[in-house]
Amino acid sequence: MHILTILIFIPILFGVIIALLPSEWRGTFKYITLLATLVQLGMSIYIYCNFKTGTAFTGINYQDQFQFMQKLPWINLDLGTIGKMQIDYFVGIDGLSITLLIMTSFVLVIAALASWEIKSNLKGFFVLFLLLDMAVMGVFCSLDFFLFYVFYELMLLPLYFLIGMWGGARREYAAIKFFLYTLFGSVFMLLVMIGLYLSVKDPVTGNHTFNMIQMMNPANYDQGSVFSVLGHQTIFGMSARSVGFVVLFIAFAIKVPVVPLHTWLPDAHVEAPTPVSIILAGILLKIGGYGIIRICVGIFPEIAYADAYWLGLLGVISILYGALNALAQNDLKRLIAYSSISHMGFVLLGIASQTNEGLSGAVMQMVSHGFLSTMLFFLAGVIYNRVHDRGITHFRGLATLMPKYTVFIMIAFFASLGLPGFSAFIGEAFSLMGAFRSPLTNGLIPYWMAACGSLGILLGAVYFLWTLQRMFFGPVNLKGGSVWKIALTDLNIREKITLVPLAVMVLVLGLMPSLVFDKINDSILGLTQFVQLMSKSILR
């Protein structure tokens, strides 16, 4: 019953150990951090193996169907005649959480291995790393909105310092830009969260609640409250529930990121050290997608249903805009950053379709992109650590100098462009399948959106293959000449140990997608049925 709590907070235990050890022992810090992430991965695998499936474990809007739940009173205040304020420490997982949880644990192990390249202020780096580890785990497990918000905000502080202190030449600019973008969304999210708290009452205690599952039930809203389903309250001439949905969507869309809220991402990725880039792309972006599904769609289903067209349009714009920008980049890391915007657009398109195929594809795409973006940023870091340059036109003929590295970059590129047999193909195919099926089932998004999404796959093939041709094939021609030729050694043992599991995962998930679909299917079916039922009853 307490395994999720241990999973969330065990990094803090290891972080305290690192903080208490003398600086003379700095050589052990990376091993302690790696051990913490490996323990988490082992626990996540245990949770995955013991996760039950079936209609009795759908989760979504049924509290008793969540698994590994723990609920404890956390903050209790007696407000007199108004009643009591009770905020619970409430964690649990369903099909939407489980695959993202194990993906996050895996990515954190890779990020810990990538952190071995950090040379300065090791104690501060690894303590902040483990604090960030705790926060991202907490986000995926929280079922109380207040607790979710605490973990969501807690991610901001370590990321700001990890980018601002260990990043590149423009690290301060990138860190401040990331901080301001995220804080902008979070402040308004806080207002909506308070509005929801004042609108919803626990049917058992009669007190207001932050319980996200209770917020999904229209019967729990006070009549006349700001977010009452039947109250028809307005804010600035708009439905209050529409405003709440838009505010929460913007907060999570910044994380995804969705165009035009994406401009923090390329700068943050380019300036961040490799392990932080891995966490940003592999985990942080997925928190945005998870938040849209769990909170935006879950709490405001009728608004998500009514505004599906605009969600799909933003997804298509992100797919095409990200791909076209990736095509124009000369910095390898910036190219990967823009490709992430494009690939996460498929997540939003799948969510907008509100079909079983589309939502399954969206979750699969998040899991797949978590592994692939981790692999891509680690590979970009390998080059940068050797010659401190990432210019695509500054390299040619790397396949001759680094044949083993070239094998892994080819796997990562071909998997990312959606080659059948790899995980990205499954995620993108199911997202597009849902988008094509939507006009026939619910009519939420038109065919042309699915067609434009397909064009994004073609553009992905263009920028990845063009980069492969320019950097790796042909005669050796390096900007740094013979100095670079000596420095560009092939992969070492640590790098191979890091890359092999990632390559295996993207291949295994491409050949056996049931490893994800079997766990998420019941929750996806429950979510689509819930959205359709709520939308028809509320919008009628």
N, C-alpha and C positions, 0 to 999 in steps of 0.2 A: 504493500500500500504506500510505502514511502520512497519507492525507487525513483520516481520523477524528481522528488525533492533532492535526493542524493545526486542524481544526474545533473541537476541545475547548479547546486552549490558546491560540488566537489572541487571545481576549479579555484574557488575562494580559499579552500584549505591549502591547496598547493601554492596559491599566490601568497598566503601568509607565511608559509615555510620559506619561500624565496625572499620575501621582505625581511625576515628575521635572520637569514644567513648572512655572514660577513661578506663583503665585496671580494675578499680574497678567494672565495669559493665560486666566483662568477662562471667558471667553466662548467659547473654542475647545473646552472639555471636552465639551460636548453634541454637537458635530460629530464629534469623535474617537470618541465612544461610538456614535453613529449609524453611522459608517463601519465600526466593528468588527462591528456586528450585520448590516449590509448585506453585508459580506464573508462572514460566516457563512451568510447566506441564500443568496447565490450559490453557495457550496460545497454547501449542502444540496440546492439544485435540481440541481446537477451530479450529486450522489450519487443523487438520485431518478431522474434521466433515465438513469443508467447502472446502475441496480439491475436485476438479472436475475430473471426469474420462471421457474417450472417446478419439477417435482418434484426436480430436481437442486439446487435452491436453497431447500429448505424451511427449513433451519436447525433451530430448536427443540432437539432432542437429538442432532443430527449436527454435530459441530464443523467438518468439512470443507465443510459447506453454507452456512456463514455467509459474508458478503461484506465486502470492505474490511477484512479481519482484519489485526491486527498483534499479535504476541506477543513480548515481550522479558522476559528475567529482570530482576526488580526487587530483591527482597530474598532473599538466600541466606545461610542459617545452617547450619553443620555441628553437628548435635546428638549426635555420637558414635555410640554403639551404637543409638540410637533411629532414626537416619537423618538426612536433610537436610530443612530447611524451605525451600521455594522458593515465593515469591509472585511471580506474573508480572504485568507490565503487559499485559493481554490485552483488546483491544477488537475489536468486530465488530458487524455488524447483520444482522437477518433481517427478515421481513415484519412482525413485531410492533414493530420499532424504527423502520423507515424513515418511516412516515407521521407518527409522533409526533415524530421528529427534525425534519422539515421544518416541522411545525406549530409546534414550539418556536422554531425560527429566525425564523419569521414573527412570532410573538407578541413576541419580544424586540425586533424592529425597532419594533413599535408601542409597546412599553414605553419604548424609547429616545426616541421622539418625544414620548410623554406626559411624559417626564422634563424636558422643556424648561420646565415650569412650576415646577420646583424653583429656589428663589432663594438658599438659604443653604448654606454649606459645600459648594460644588459639587465640589471635589476629592474629599472623602471619599465623597460620594454616588456619584459615577460610578466610583470605584475599587471600592467595594463592589458596585455594580451589575454590573461586569464580572467580579468574582470569583464572584458568584452565577451569571452567565451560563456560566462555565466549569464550575461544579459540576453544573448541570442537564444540560448537554450530556454530561458524563461519565457520569452515571447511565444515560442511554439507550444508551450505547455499551459499557458495561463487561460483560465476560463472566467476570471473576474476582470472587468474592464480596467479598474483602478490598478490592479497588479500588472496587467498587460502594459498599461501606460508607464508604470515605473520601470519595467524592464526595457520598454521601447525607448524611453528617454535615457536610460542608463547606458545604452549603446553609444550615445552621442559623445560623452566625455572621453572615453578611451580612444575612440576613433579620431577625435579632434587632435589629441596629443600624439597619437601614433603617426598621423600624417604630418602634423606640424613640427615634430621633433626629429623624426627619422626619415622624412621624405626628401625629395629632390630640391633643385635650386629654387623653385617657386612654391615651396611647401606651405609657407605661411598663407599665401593667397589661396591655395587650394583648400587648406584646412578651414579657413574662415568662410569661404564660399560654401563648402559642404555644411558647416555648422549653421550658417544663416538660413540656407534652404531648408534643412531639416527642422530647425527650430520654428520657422514660419509655419510649416504644416502642423507641427506638434502643438503650438499654442492654440490654434483654432480647434484642433482635435480635443483639447482639454475642455473647451467651452461646450462642444457637442456632448462629450462624456458626462459633464455635469448636468446638462439638459436631459440626457437620457436617465440619469440617476434620479432626478426630481420627477420624472414622468412614470417610472416603473416601480411597482411594489411587489415584494415577495408575497405570493399567495398564502404562504404558511404563516409568516410572522407579521405581515401587514406593514413592514417597514420598507422604505426605499432601498434599492439594491443596485450594485454594480454588476451583478451576475449577467454575463453576456447571453446565457441560454434563456434566462427569464426575459431578456430584452427582445427575444425573437417571437414571443407570444403576445399577440395584440390584446388578449384579455387581461394582461398584467399592467396595462397602461391606464393611468387615471384619466377619466373623462375630463376634457378641458385642459389637460397638461400640454406643454409645448409640443411634444412629439406624439401625442395621442393619435392613434391610427384613424379614429373617427371624429377627431376634434376639429379638423380643418383649420388649424392655426396657421398664420402666415408670418413671414419675416421678410421685410422689404418687398412685399407684394407677391412673394413666392411661398408655396407650401413649405411649412417648417420642416417637414420630413425630407422634402427635396433639398432644402438648404443643408440639412444635416448630412444627407448622402453625399452631396457635392463637396462639403468641407472635409469629410473623412476620406473621400476618394482622392482629393488633391493631396492630402497628407501622405497617403500610401502611394499615389502616383509619382510623387517626388522620389520615393525609394525605388520604384520599379526600374528605371525611371521612364515615364511616358512623355513624349514630345508634346508640348514645349517646356516641360519641367525638368529637362535632362541636362542642362548645361553644366551642372556641378560635376557630372560623372567623368567626362574625359579628363578634366584637370585633376580631379582626385586620383584617378587611376594612374595618370602619367607621373604625378609627383609622389604617390604613395610607394613605400617599399614593397617588395614582392609579396610578403606574407599578408600585408594589409590589402593589397589589390586582390589577392585570392579571397579574403573574407568579404570584401566589398562586392565582388562579382558573384562569388559562389554562394553567399548566404544573405547579405543585406538586401540584394535585389529580390530575393525570394520572399523576404519578410513583407515587402510591398505587395506582391501578388497574393500571398497568404492573407494579408489584412483585407484586401479587396474582397476575397471570397468569404472569409470567416465573418467579417464585421460589416462591410458595406452591403454585400448581397444578403448576408444572414439577418441583419437587423432591419434593413430597408429593402425587402425583396420586391415590393411593388414599384419602387423607384428604379431599381436595377432593371426590372422587366420593362418599364415604360421608356427608359433611356438607353436601352440596349444598343440602339442604332448609333448613338454618339460614342458609346464605349467601343463598339466595333470600328468606328471611323478613326478614333484615336489609336487603336491597335494597328490599323492599316497604315496610318501616317507614320507611326513609329517604325514599322517594318521597313517601309520604303525609304524614309528619311535616314534611318540608321544605316541601311545598306549602301545608299548613295554616298553618305559621308565616309563610310569605311573605305569605299572605292577611291576616295580622294586623298587618303592619308599617306604620309611618308614615314610616320613613327609607328613601329610595330605595336606598341602598347596602346596607342590611341586608336589604331585600326581595330584591335580586339575590343576596346571599350565601345566603339560605335557598333560593332557587330553584336555586342550584348544588348544594346538598345533595340536593334532589329529583331533579335531572337526573342526578347521578352515581349515584343509586340504580338507574337503568336499566342502568348499567355492571355493577353487582354482580349484578343480576337476569340479565343476559345471560351473565355468567361462570358463574353457578350452573346455568344450563340445560345447559351443556357440550354444546351443539349447534353446528354450523357457523354457522347463522344467528345464534344468540345471541352467540357470541364475535365474529363479524364485526360485529354491531350494537354490541357493547360497545366495540370499537376505534373504529368510526365515530362513536359517541357521544362518545368522548373527544376525537377530532379536531374534531368539530363544536362541542362545548362549549368547546374551547380558543379557537376563533375568536369564538363568540358571547359568552362571558363577557368576553373582551377588549373586544369592542365595547360591551357593556353598561356595564362599569366605566369605560371611557373616556368614554362619554356622561354617566354620573353625575358624573364629574370635571369635565366642561365646565360643568355647572350650578353645582357647588360652587365652582369657581375664580372664577366671576363674582359670586356673592352669599354664599358661605360658608354655605350652608344646603342641606339635602337633604330637608326635610320634605315629604312628598307633599301634605299638606293645606295647605301654605303657598303653593302655586302653583295657578293656574287660568288657562286661556286662553293657554298658552304657544305654541300653534300660530299665534296671531295675531302674537306678538312674534318667534318664532323658527321660521319655516316650514321652512327647510332642516334645522334640527336635528330638527324633528318628523318629517320624512321618514325620517331615519336611525333615530330611536327607534322608529318604526312598523315599519321593516324588522327591527330587532333584536328587538322584542317578538313580532311575528308569526312570525319564524323560530324564536324560542325556544319558543313554545307548540306547535310541531310542525306548522305549516302545510305542506301538500304543495308541493313545489318548492324547499324549503329543506333544509339539511343535517340539522337536528335531526329532521325527519320520518323520514329514512332510518335514522338511528341508533336512534331509539326504536321504529320499526316493526320493524326486524330483531331488536332485543332482545326485543320482545314476541312476535315470530314464533317465536323460539327458545324462549321460555318456554311458549308454547302447544304447541309441538311436543314439548317434553321429556316430557310424560306419555305420548306415543305411542311414543317411541323408547327412552328410558332410564328413565323413571319417576322422575326425581330430584326434580322439583318439581311440585306439583299445579296444576290449572287455575286455582284461585281466586287464586293469586299473580299470574298473568298478568292476570286480570280487575282485581285491585286496582291493578296497575301502570298499566293503561289509565285508571283513575280519576285517576291523577296527571296525565295529559295534560289532562283536563277541568279540574282545579283550576288547572293552569298557565294555561289560557286565561282563567279567572276573574280571577286576580290580575294578570295582565298587562293585560287589557282594562279592568279596573276602574281600574288606575293610569293607563292612557292616557286614560280618560274624565275622571278627576278632575284631572289635571295639565294636559292639553293642549286640551281643548275647553270651550266655554262662554265667557261674558264674562271679560275679563281681571280677575283679582282676586289680588293679590300681598300677602303679609304685609308686605313692605318698602315697599309703596306706590310712589310715583313714583321713589324712589331705585333700587329694584330694576328698575323699568321701563326706566330709562336703562342700568343695568348689564347687563341681559339682552340683549346683542347676539347676532346670529346667528353661525353658524360662520365662523371665519376660514380662511385658505388652509391653514395647517398642519393644522387639525382636519379639513378636507375631504380633504386628502391622506392623512390617517391612516384616515379612516372608509371612503372609497371602496373600497380594496382588501379590507377586511373584509367589506363588503356584497357585493362581487363573489365572494369566496371562499365565503360561506355559500350563495349562489345557485348557483354553479358546482358545488359538491359536492352540492347538492340535485338538480340536473339531470343531473350526470355522476358519480354515486357510484363508478363504475368507476375513477376516479382513485385512490381508496383501495382498493377491493375487489380490483382487479387485482394490487396490490402485496402485500396481506396474505393473499390466498386460500390460497396454497400452505402458508404457515406455520400458518394456522388449521386447515386440514385435517390437517396433520401433528400439531398439538397435540391435537385431539380424538381422533385415532387413537391417539396415544401414551397419553393419559389412560385411554381405554377398555381398551387392551391391558394397561397396567400395573395398573389397578384389578382387572381380572378375574383376572390371574395372581397378584396379591398377596393379594386378598381371598378367593380361592377356598379 
